[in-house]
Amino acid sequence: MLKSFSKRRKYPIIFQKAQGDPEKLKKLEEAFEFLEKFLTGSAWVAGDKITIADYAVIASVSTAEVVGFHVNTYPNVAKYLAKARKEFAGYEDINYAGCLEFKKLMEK
């Protein structure tokens, strides 16, 4: 679902020095809309307990947020991200630190 974020949005900008493509941004927004609906009534993507799927999805969501995507536009996704920050063991050291390094790379 959000895997296309890396393929369509990040890599062309970093490695090909391309500008953001509005059509690709639209696809990212569609993925977030899907996730927003998917999270309605569910704490995590696969139910009421954290699974490996949540780690994968949160990696994409937090990366999108750190490079300026407006995650707060999607209330369920924003709530999901906030919950993950609190409940994922090592979130700050493992995931968020990497997101900040990625942001530096994007800003070059």
C-alpha positions in Angstrom: 0.0 0.0 0.0 2.5 2.7 1.1 5.4 0.8 -0.4 4.8 2.9 -3.5 5.8 5.9 -1.4 9.4 4.8 -1.6 9.2 3.7 -5.2 7.2 6.6 -6.6 8.1 9.6 -4.4 11.4 9.3 -2.5 13.8 7.5 -4.8 13.3 9.8 -7.9 13.9 12.9 -5.8 17.0 11.6 -4.0 18.8 9.7 -6.7 17.6 11.4 -9.9 17.3 14.9 -8.4 13.7 15.0 -9.8 11.1 17.4 -8.5 7.9 16.0 -6.9 5.3 14.8 -9.4 1.8 15.9 -8.6 0.4 12.7 -9.9 2.6 10.6 -7.6 1.6 12.9 -4.7 -2.0 12.1 -5.6 -1.3 8.4 -5.4 0.3 8.9 -2.0 -2.8 10.8 -0.8 -5.0 7.9 -2.1 -2.9 5.5 -0.1 -3.3 7.6 3.0 -7.1 7.8 2.4 -7.2 4.0 2.1 -5.2 3.7 5.4 -7.5 6.3 7.0 -10.6 4.2 6.2 -8.8 0.9 7.0 -8.0 2.1 10.6 -11.6 3.1 11.4 -12.5 1.1 14.4 -9.2 -0.7 14.6 -6.2 0.1 16.8 -3.7 -1.5 14.5 -3.7 -2.5 10.8 -4.3 -6.2 11.5 -6.6 -5.9 14.5 -6.2 -5.1 18.2 -2.6 -6.1 18.6 0.6 -4.8 17.1 1.9 -7.0 14.3 4.8 -6.9 11.9 2.4 -5.2 9.5 2.3 -2.2 11.8 6.0 -1.8 11.9 6.1 -1.8 8.1 3.3 0.7 7.7 4.5 3.0 10.5 8.0 3.2 8.8 6.3 4.6 5.7 3.9 6.9 7.5 6.6 8.4 9.7 8.9 8.9 6.8 6.2 10.7 4.9 5.5 12.9 7.9 9.2 13.8 8.5 9.6 15.0 4.9 6.5 17.3 5.1 3.5 15.2 4.2 0.5 16.4 6.2 -0.3 13.2 8.1 -2.6 15.2 10.4 -5.0 15.6 7.5 -5.9 12.0 8.2 -7.1 11.8 11.9 -7.1 8.0 12.2 -3.6 7.8 10.7 -2.3 10.6 13.0 -3.8 8.8 16.0 -2.2 5.5 14.8 1.2 7.2 14.4 0.9 8.8 17.9 0.0 5.4 19.4 2.9 3.7 17.6 5.3 6.3 19.0 4.2 5.4 22.5 3.9 1.7 22.2 6.6 0.6 19.8 9.7 -0.4 21.8 12.6 1.7 20.6 10.6 3.8 18.2 12.7 7.0 18.8 16.0 5.2 18.5 15.2 2.8 15.7 12.6 4.4 13.5 12.5 8.2 14.2 16.3 8.6 14.2 16.4 7.0 10.8 13.6 9.3 9.6 15.6 12.4 10.6 18.6 11.1 8.7 16.5 10.5 5.7 15.1 14.1 6.0 18.7 15.4 5.9 19.3 13.4 2.7 16.2 14.7 1.1 17.2 18.3 1.9 20.5 18.0 0.1 
